Protein backbone atom coordinates (compact mmCIF):
# COMPACT_ATOMS: atom_id res chain seq x y z
CA UNK A 1 0.00 0.00 0.00
CA UNK A 2 1.36 3.40 -1.02
CA UNK A 3 1.88 6.02 1.67
CA UNK A 4 0.85 9.37 0.19
CA UNK A 5 2.64 12.62 0.90
CA UNK A 6 0.73 15.81 1.70
CA UNK A 7 1.03 17.25 -1.81
CA UNK A 8 -0.20 13.94 -3.30
CA UNK A 9 -3.69 14.19 -1.76
CA UNK A 10 -5.49 14.86 -5.10
CA UNK A 11 -3.80 11.77 -6.57
CA UNK A 12 -4.68 9.74 -3.47
CA UNK A 13 -8.34 10.74 -3.80
CA UNK A 14 -8.48 9.67 -7.43
CA UNK A 15 -6.78 6.33 -6.71
CA UNK A 16 -9.21 5.70 -3.85
CA UNK A 17 -12.12 6.32 -6.22
CA UNK A 18 -10.60 3.83 -8.67
CA UNK A 19 -10.18 1.22 -5.92
CA UNK A 20 -13.76 1.75 -4.69
CA UNK A 21 -15.07 1.42 -8.23
CA UNK A 22 -13.19 -1.83 -8.73
CA UNK A 23 -14.49 -3.21 -5.44
CA UNK A 24 -18.09 -2.24 -6.20
CA UNK A 25 -17.96 -3.86 -9.64
CA UNK A 26 -16.96 -7.33 -8.41
CA UNK A 27 -20.56 -8.53 -8.02
CA UNK A 28 -22.05 -6.00 -10.42
CA UNK A 29 -22.81 -6.77 -14.05
CA UNK A 30 -22.44 -3.14 -15.12
CA UNK A 31 -19.52 -2.56 -17.51
CA UNK A 32 -17.27 0.04 -15.89
CA UNK A 33 -14.14 -0.50 -18.02
CA UNK A 34 -14.56 2.79 -19.84
CA UNK A 35 -14.96 4.78 -16.62
CA UNK A 36 -12.03 2.96 -15.02
CA UNK A 37 -9.76 3.74 -17.96
CA UNK A 38 -10.81 7.40 -17.85
CA UNK A 39 -10.05 7.69 -14.13
CA UNK A 40 -6.77 5.77 -14.43
CA UNK A 41 -5.59 8.07 -17.21
CA UNK A 42 -6.65 11.12 -15.21
CA UNK A 43 -4.76 9.79 -12.17
CA UNK A 44 -1.62 9.01 -14.20
CA UNK A 45 -1.68 12.45 -15.84
CA UNK A 46 -2.17 14.18 -12.49
CA UNK A 47 0.71 12.21 -10.93
CA UNK A 48 3.00 13.05 -13.84
CA UNK A 49 2.16 16.76 -13.78
CA UNK A 50 2.57 16.88 -9.99
CA UNK A 51 6.03 15.30 -10.07
CA UNK A 52 7.11 17.42 -13.03
CA UNK A 53 6.80 20.58 -10.94
CA UNK A 54 7.90 19.62 -7.43
CA UNK A 55 9.36 22.34 -5.21
CA UNK A 56 12.70 21.70 -3.43
CA UNK A 57 10.80 21.08 -0.17
CA UNK A 58 8.50 18.57 -1.86
CA UNK A 59 11.54 16.81 -3.33
CA UNK A 60 12.95 16.63 0.20
CA UNK A 61 9.76 14.88 1.31
CA UNK A 62 10.04 12.42 -1.60
CA UNK A 63 13.71 11.75 -0.75
CA UNK A 64 12.61 10.89 2.80
CA UNK A 65 9.61 8.78 1.81
CA UNK A 66 9.36 5.78 4.19
CA UNK A 67 8.97 3.35 1.28
CA UNK A 68 11.85 4.74 -0.78
CA UNK A 69 14.36 1.97 -1.64
CA UNK A 70 17.55 1.94 0.41
CA UNK A 71 20.94 0.22 0.23
CA UNK A 72 19.68 -3.31 0.89
CA UNK A 73 16.94 -2.92 -1.71
CA UNK A 74 19.42 -1.87 -4.38
CA UNK A 75 21.78 -4.70 -3.41
CA UNK A 76 18.94 -7.17 -3.97
CA UNK A 77 17.66 -5.60 -7.19
CA UNK A 78 20.74 -4.22 -8.98
CA UNK A 79 23.74 -6.22 -7.73
CA UNK A 80 24.71 -9.88 -7.57
CA UNK A 81 26.94 -12.02 -5.36
CA UNK A 82 27.08 -9.46 -2.55
CA UNK A 83 29.52 -10.51 0.18
CA UNK A 84 29.11 -8.20 3.22
CA UNK A 85 32.13 -7.32 5.33
CA UNK A 86 31.76 -5.88 8.83
CA UNK A 87 33.75 -4.09 11.48
CA UNK A 88 36.41 -1.41 11.50
CA UNK A 89 39.03 -3.62 13.22
CA UNK A 90 39.24 -1.05 16.00
CA UNK A 91 35.92 -0.62 17.81
CA UNK A 92 33.04 -2.55 16.31
CA UNK A 93 30.36 -2.83 13.65
CA UNK A 94 28.17 0.04 12.48
CA UNK A 95 24.85 -1.02 10.95
CA UNK A 96 24.21 2.44 9.45
CA UNK A 97 27.01 2.04 6.88
CA UNK A 98 27.12 -1.30 5.09
CA UNK A 99 29.63 -2.59 2.60
CA UNK A 100 31.33 -5.48 0.94
CA UNK A 101 32.06 -6.86 -2.51
CA UNK A 102 29.52 -7.47 -5.27
CA UNK A 103 29.08 -7.71 -9.01
CA UNK A 104 27.03 -5.46 -11.27
CA UNK A 105 26.49 -6.57 -14.85
CA UNK A 106 29.41 -8.96 -14.43
CA UNK A 107 31.80 -6.33 -13.03
CA UNK A 108 33.32 -6.90 -9.60
CA UNK A 109 33.09 -3.83 -7.37
CA UNK A 110 33.46 -2.72 -3.78
CA UNK A 111 30.00 -1.56 -2.69
CA UNK A 112 29.44 0.79 0.27
CA UNK A 113 26.36 2.70 1.36
CA UNK A 114 24.02 4.00 4.04
CA UNK A 115 21.09 1.88 5.16
CA UNK A 116 18.13 3.60 6.86
CA UNK A 117 15.89 0.58 7.40
CA UNK A 118 12.28 0.11 6.31
CA UNK A 119 10.34 -0.37 9.55
CA UNK A 120 10.67 0.75 13.17
CA UNK A 121 12.83 -2.17 14.25
CA UNK A 122 15.24 -1.98 11.32
CA UNK A 123 15.44 1.82 11.45
CA UNK A 124 16.54 1.63 15.06
CA UNK A 125 19.04 -1.10 14.24
CA UNK A 126 20.50 0.92 11.36
CA UNK A 127 20.34 4.16 13.36
CA UNK A 128 18.26 5.79 10.59
CA UNK A 129 21.30 5.74 8.28
CA UNK A 130 23.35 8.04 10.50
CA UNK A 131 26.88 6.65 10.49
CA UNK A 132 29.19 6.50 13.49
CA UNK A 133 33.01 6.69 13.44
CA UNK A 134 33.34 2.91 13.18
CA UNK A 135 31.11 2.99 10.08
CA UNK A 136 33.33 5.49 8.28
CA UNK A 137 36.45 3.58 9.38
CA UNK A 138 34.90 0.42 7.96
CA UNK A 139 34.34 2.31 4.69
CA UNK A 140 38.00 3.36 4.69
CA UNK A 141 39.05 -0.26 5.20
CA UNK A 142 36.90 -1.40 2.28
CA UNK A 143 38.20 1.37 0.02
CA UNK A 144 41.79 0.44 0.83
CA UNK A 145 41.01 -3.19 0.01
CA UNK A 146 39.41 -2.14 -3.27
CA UNK A 147 42.51 -0.15 -4.19
CA UNK A 148 44.72 -3.12 -3.33
CA UNK A 149 42.73 -5.53 -5.50
CA UNK A 150 42.04 -3.06 -8.32
CA UNK A 151 38.26 -3.02 -7.89
CA UNK A 152 36.11 0.05 -8.69
CA UNK A 153 34.26 1.56 -5.73
CA UNK A 154 30.51 2.21 -5.90
CA UNK A 155 28.78 4.10 -3.08
CA UNK A 156 25.07 4.67 -2.43
CA UNK A 157 24.58 7.71 -0.23
CA UNK A 158 21.40 8.16 1.80
CA UNK A 159 21.78 9.88 5.16
CA UNK A 160 20.45 12.96 6.90
CA UNK A 161 23.97 13.33 8.32
CA UNK A 162 26.52 11.56 10.47
CA UNK A 163 25.33 10.58 13.96
CA UNK A 164 25.69 13.63 16.28
CA UNK A 165 25.66 11.76 19.60
CA UNK A 166 28.19 12.32 22.38
CA UNK A 167 29.56 8.78 22.04
CA UNK A 168 30.31 9.36 18.36
CA UNK A 169 32.20 12.54 19.14
CA UNK A 170 34.13 10.72 21.86
CA UNK A 171 35.23 8.13 19.32
CA UNK A 172 36.41 10.74 16.81
CA UNK A 173 33.51 11.40 14.45
CA UNK A 174 35.06 14.43 12.73
CA UNK A 175 38.40 12.66 12.24
CA UNK A 176 36.70 9.55 10.83
CA UNK A 177 34.71 11.62 8.32
CA UNK A 178 37.82 13.53 7.26
CA UNK A 179 39.80 10.29 6.84
CA UNK A 180 37.00 8.73 4.80
CA UNK A 181 36.89 11.78 2.52
CA UNK A 182 40.68 11.56 2.17
CA UNK A 183 40.43 7.85 1.33
CA UNK A 184 37.95 8.63 -1.46
CA UNK A 185 40.23 11.27 -2.96
CA UNK A 186 43.28 9.00 -2.81
CA UNK A 187 41.69 5.94 -4.43
CA UNK A 188 43.76 4.52 -7.31
CA UNK A 189 40.63 2.96 -8.85
CA UNK A 190 37.43 4.43 -10.37
CA UNK A 191 34.78 5.62 -7.92
CA UNK A 192 31.13 6.29 -8.72
CA UNK A 193 28.96 7.78 -5.96
CA UNK A 194 25.17 8.11 -6.17
CA UNK A 195 22.92 10.17 -3.89
CA UNK A 196 19.88 7.89 -3.78
CA UNK A 197 17.86 9.73 -1.12
CA UNK A 198 19.21 12.34 1.27
CA UNK A 199 22.81 13.50 1.00
CA UNK A 200 23.31 15.28 4.29
CA UNK A 201 26.44 17.20 5.31
CA UNK A 202 29.85 15.59 5.91
CA UNK A 203 28.16 12.27 6.53
CA UNK A 204 27.36 12.18 2.82
CA UNK A 205 30.54 13.80 1.48
CA UNK A 206 32.64 11.15 3.28
CA UNK A 207 31.26 8.56 0.83
CA UNK A 208 30.71 10.84 -2.16
CA UNK A 209 34.09 12.47 -2.89
CA UNK A 210 34.28 10.70 -6.24
CA UNK A 211 35.20 11.65 -9.80
CA UNK A 212 31.65 10.76 -10.85
CA UNK A 213 28.74 11.83 -8.66
CA UNK A 214 25.21 10.87 -9.67
CA UNK A 215 21.88 11.82 -8.10
CA UNK A 216 18.46 10.30 -8.42
CA UNK A 217 15.93 12.69 -9.91
CA UNK A 218 14.15 13.43 -6.62
CA UNK A 219 17.11 13.09 -4.24
CA UNK A 220 18.53 16.06 -2.28
CA UNK A 221 22.12 16.95 -1.34
CA UNK A 222 23.00 19.70 1.10
CA UNK A 223 25.38 20.89 3.80
CA UNK A 224 22.55 20.95 6.36
CA UNK A 225 18.90 19.91 6.43
CA UNK A 226 16.32 22.55 5.43
CA UNK A 227 14.95 22.42 8.99
CA UNK A 228 18.42 22.96 10.45
CA UNK A 229 19.11 25.87 8.11
CA UNK A 230 15.75 27.47 8.92
CA UNK A 231 16.35 27.08 12.67
CA UNK A 232 19.66 28.93 12.35
CA UNK A 233 18.53 31.71 10.01
CA UNK A 234 14.93 32.29 11.12
CA UNK A 235 14.88 30.60 14.54
CA UNK A 236 12.04 28.35 13.40
CA UNK A 237 11.90 25.08 11.47
CA UNK A 238 8.63 26.22 9.90
CA UNK A 239 10.72 28.13 7.34
CA UNK A 240 12.16 24.85 6.00
CA UNK A 241 10.46 25.22 2.56
CA UNK A 242 12.10 28.63 2.10
CA UNK A 243 15.44 27.24 3.24
CA UNK A 244 15.19 24.32 0.79
CA UNK A 245 14.56 26.77 -2.03
CA UNK A 246 17.48 29.01 -1.07
CA UNK A 247 20.03 26.24 -0.58
CA UNK A 248 19.66 24.78 -4.11
CA UNK A 249 19.53 21.21 -2.86
CA UNK A 250 17.85 19.44 -5.78
CA UNK A 251 19.57 17.32 -8.41
CA UNK A 252 18.59 19.82 -11.09
CA UNK A 253 20.11 22.75 -9.17
CA UNK A 254 23.29 20.85 -8.38
CA UNK A 255 23.76 19.65 -11.95
CA UNK A 256 23.61 23.28 -13.12
CA UNK A 257 26.13 24.25 -10.44
CA UNK A 258 28.53 21.46 -11.44
CA UNK A 259 28.37 19.72 -8.05
CA UNK A 260 27.07 16.49 -9.61
CA UNK A 261 27.63 14.95 -13.04
CA UNK A 262 24.45 13.13 -13.88
CA UNK A 263 20.78 12.86 -12.92
CA UNK A 264 19.28 9.35 -12.92
CA UNK A 265 15.60 9.35 -13.86
CA UNK A 266 13.07 7.97 -11.40
CA UNK A 267 9.77 6.27 -12.26
CA UNK A 268 6.82 8.69 -12.38
CA UNK A 269 5.77 9.25 -8.77
CA UNK A 270 9.21 8.53 -7.30
CA UNK A 271 11.49 5.54 -6.79
CA UNK A 272 9.17 4.06 -4.14
CA UNK A 273 6.43 3.45 -6.72
CA UNK A 274 8.59 1.09 -8.81
CA UNK A 275 11.81 0.02 -7.02
CA UNK A 276 12.68 -2.60 -9.66
CA UNK A 277 12.60 -0.08 -12.48
CA UNK A 278 14.53 2.39 -10.36
CA UNK A 279 17.21 -0.21 -9.65
CA UNK A 280 17.47 -0.96 -13.36
CA UNK A 281 17.93 2.73 -14.20
CA UNK A 282 20.57 3.07 -11.49
CA UNK A 283 22.49 -0.05 -12.55
CA UNK A 284 22.56 1.14 -16.15
CA UNK A 285 23.89 4.58 -15.17
CA UNK A 286 26.57 3.15 -12.86
CA UNK A 287 27.77 0.69 -15.51
CA UNK A 288 27.99 3.44 -18.13
CA UNK A 289 30.10 5.58 -15.79
CA UNK A 290 32.37 2.63 -14.89
CA UNK A 291 32.88 1.92 -18.61
CA UNK A 292 33.82 5.56 -19.20
CA UNK A 293 36.31 5.57 -16.31
CA UNK A 294 37.92 2.21 -17.05
CA UNK A 295 40.63 3.65 -19.33
CA UNK A 296 41.94 6.24 -16.86
CA UNK A 297 45.11 5.72 -14.84
CA UNK A 298 45.26 6.07 -11.06
CA UNK A 299 46.92 9.49 -11.40
CA UNK A 300 44.26 10.64 -13.85
CA UNK A 301 41.45 9.62 -11.49
CA UNK A 302 43.06 11.34 -8.49
CA UNK A 303 43.63 14.48 -10.56
CA UNK A 304 39.98 14.49 -11.68
CA UNK A 305 38.79 14.39 -8.06
CA UNK A 306 41.22 17.12 -7.04
CA UNK A 307 40.18 19.41 -9.87
CA UNK A 308 36.49 18.77 -9.17
CA UNK A 309 36.68 20.16 -5.64
CA UNK A 310 39.08 22.97 -6.52
CA UNK A 311 36.63 24.16 -9.16
CA UNK A 312 33.80 24.16 -6.60
CA UNK A 313 35.95 26.23 -4.25
CA UNK A 314 36.70 28.72 -7.03
N, C-alpha and C positions, 0 to 999 in steps of 0.2 A: 504493500500500500504506500502510495506516494505521500510524503509530508509536504504540504504546500507552504510557501513563504507568504508573507503579508501581501506583497505586490502581485501574487499569483491568484488572489481570491476570485477574480472574474473567470479565470481558467478553471479553478476548482469548482465553481458553481456550474459551469457548462458540463464538466466531466461528471458531476453528480447527477445532472439531468439525464445524461446519456446512460449512466449506470441504472438509474431508476427506470428509464424507458425499457432497457434490456430486461430488467427483472420483471416488469409488468407484462411484458410480451411473452413470457415463457408459456403461460397457459391461455394465451389469447390468440385467436385466429386472425386478428387484424394484421395486415402487412405494414410493418413500420420501417422497412429497409430504407426507403427513400428519406424519411425523416431522420433516421439514424445517420445516414451518410451526410445529410445536410449539417447536422449538429457536430459530427466528427470533423468535417472540413472547417466549420466555423471555429471549433476548439483548436485545431491545428494551426489555423491562420492567426488566431489570437495569441497562442503561445509563441509562434515565430515572431510576430510583431513586437510582443512584450520583450523577448530576449534580444531583439535587434536594437533596442533602445534603452538598455539598462543603465542606470546611473552608477557611479563608482561605489556608492554605499550599497546598492542592490547587488552589485557584483561581489561585494564583500560577504553579503548574506549567502549568496550562492556558493562561494568558496568555502563557507563554514557549514554548508548543509549537512545535517546528520547522516544522510544516506550517500554522501559523496564518496566515491571509491578512494581508498587509502593504499598505503604501501603493500599490504598483504593481498589486497584485491588485484593490484597490478601484477604482483608476482604470480598469482594464480592464472591470470588472464593473458599476460603478455610475455612472460618468461617461462623457461623450462629448466629442469634439473637444478633448482635452487638448493644450495647447500648453505644453511645458516651457520654463522660463526659468532660466538658470544664472548663477552668479557674484554676488559682492557688490560689484563695481566698486571693490574696494579691495585684496583679496589673491588670491582665487581661488574655485574651485568646491568645494562640500562635498557629497559624494554621500550623506551621512547624512540631510540635510534636502533634500527635493525640493519643487518648487512650480512653479506656472504658472497658466494660465487654462483653464477647462473649462466644460462645461454639465452640469447635472443636471436631468432632467425639463424640459428647455427653458430653464432659468434659467442665466444666465451667472454664474460665480463665480470668485473667486481661490481656488485650492486649494493647501494647503501641508501637508506631513506628514513624519514620520520613515519611513525605509525601512531595514529590517534585513537584507534579502536572504534567499534561500531555499536556498542551498547554500554550500559553503565559499568558493568564489571570489567570489560576490556579497556574502557577509557581510563578507569582508575589504574589498571595494571600498566597501561602504556603511558600513564601520566599526561594524557591528552596531547601527546606528541611533543611535550616540552623536554628536551634533552638535558641530561645532567653531565658533569665533567667526564664521568666514565663512559658516557655514550660518545662524546666527541673524541675521546682517546681511543675508543674502539674503532671509530671511523678512521682515525690516523693510522692505526695498526693495519686495517684492511687496505688503505690506500698505499701504504708502504709495501705490502705484500703484492698488490697489483703491479706496482712499479717493478718489483723484483722479478715477477713472472711475465711481464710484458702484456698485461691484460688491460683493456680500456676500462675506465671507471664511469659508471652511470649512477647518478643520484636522483632521488625523487624527494623533493622538498615540500613539506606540509606541516608547518608549525607556527603557532602564534608568537613564538619566541623561546629562547632557552629558559629552563626552569629558574625562577628568581629566588628560590628558598635559601634560607640561611645555610643549610647543610651543603648546598651546591657551591655557595661562595666560599665556605670553609675548605672545600676540596679543590678550589682553584678554577671556578667556572670561566672567568675572563681569560685566564691563561690557556685553558683547554680550547676555547673558541678561537683564540689567536693562533694556536698551534695547528688547529684543524684547517684554518684558512691558509696558513703557510704551507701545509702539506698539499693542499689543492694546487697552489701556485707552483710548487716544485715538482709536481708529477712529471715523469718522463714519458707518460703514455697519454693517449687522448682521454678527455673528460667531457662528458655531456651531462649537464644538470637541467632538470625540469622542475619548475614550480607547478605542482599539481593542485594545490589548494591555497593555503596561506603561506606566504614567505615573509616571516616576521623577524626583523632586526638581525643581530649577529648570529642568532640561532639558525637562521636560514643561510646567511652569507658563508658560514663555516662549511657548508656542504654545497655551495653554489658558485665558488670562485673558479669557474671553468672557462675554457676558451669558447664553448658553445653553451648558451643559456636559453632554454626554451620555457615558454609559459603556456598553460592551457588557457583557452579563450576567456574563461570567466574566473581565472585565478587572480590573486592580488599579491603584491610584493612591496614591502615598505619598511622604513626604519623603525616605525612604531605603529601600533594599532590606531585606527581612527579615534577610538574612544580615549586612548592614552594621549593622543595629540590634542584632542578637544579639552581634556581635563587640564592640560598644561596651559593652553592658550586662552581658553574661555572659562576655565574653572567648572566646567560641567560636561559630562559625557553626552548630553543631549545634542551637542553640536557635532557629533560624530559624522553625520552626512556631509556637513560643510567641510570638515577636516579631510574626509575621503576625497572630496572633489579637489581640494587645494593641494593635496600631497601627490597627485598623479600616480595612483597606485595600480591602475589597471594594466593589463597586457598591452592594450592599444597605446596608452600613454607611454609606457616604458619602451615599446618598440620604436616609437618616434624619437625618444630621447637617446636611443642607442644603448640602453641598459641591458636589453635582451636581444636575441638574434632572430627568434622565430616564434610565431603564435601557432599553437596546435588547436585546430578546430574541435569544438565539443558538439555532441548531438544537440538538436534543438531542444531547449528546456534544461540543458546542463548535463554534465557527466553522469549524475545520479539517475537520470532517466534511461540510460542505455550504457552501463559500464563496459559491456563487451565491445561495443562499437568504439567507445572511448579508448579502451586498451589497444584496439587495433590501430587507431589513428596515432596513438602515442608510440607504439612499437615501430610503425612505419617511419615516423619522424626521427626517432632515435637512430634507427638503422641507416637512414639517409645521411645523418650527421656523422656517424661513425665511418661510413664509406668515404665521406669527403675528407675526414681527418686522417685516414689511414696512411696517407703518403707523406705526412709531415714527420720531421725528425723531432727528437726530444727537445732540442734547443729551439726549434721553430715553435713548438707548442708552448713552451715556457715564455717565449718572447711574445706570443699572441696574447697570453693571459696578462703579462706585464703591461703591454700597450693598451689593452682593454681598460684597465683600471686607471692608468695614467690619463687616458683620454677623458674618462669620467671626471677626474679631478680637475682637468683643464676647463 
